[in-house]
Amino acid sequence: AYSIGKPIFGICLGNQLMALAAGAKTYKLPFGNRGQNQPCMDTTTSRVYITPQNHGYAVDNQSLPAGWKASFINANDQSNEGLMHMTKPFFSVQFHPEARSGPEDTQFLFDKFYKSVVS
């Protein structure tokens, strides 16, 4: 997928797997992020979304290799909640956008992925 730029959208554990595959590291959170009301900030817009989560590990933002950046940050503990490649159609989120904890708050992520697949 990397060499041909095939679109990839990782969800939940997919965020950690994508980070590890890119060469980043993960770490155990002291208490984990769990529940239906975890605030996550989109780093490109500064907009905060309320997200459902259930994870005990996070991606170490400082270990992201060149070409990657954090795309979502947990507003409570500043842990990574998403990443994206700067030039390839690879992105992921640690939370569950398919759970729709709000009024389709993060539905746009599926639209973004769909557009990258059909283009």
Secondary structure, DSSP 4 states (H G I P E B T S, - for coil): -TTTT--EEEETHHHHHHHHHHT--EEEEEEEEEEEEEEEEETTT--EEEEEEEEEEEE-GGGPPTTEEEEEEETTT--EEEEEESSSSEEEESS-GGG-SSSSTTTHHHHHHHHHHH-
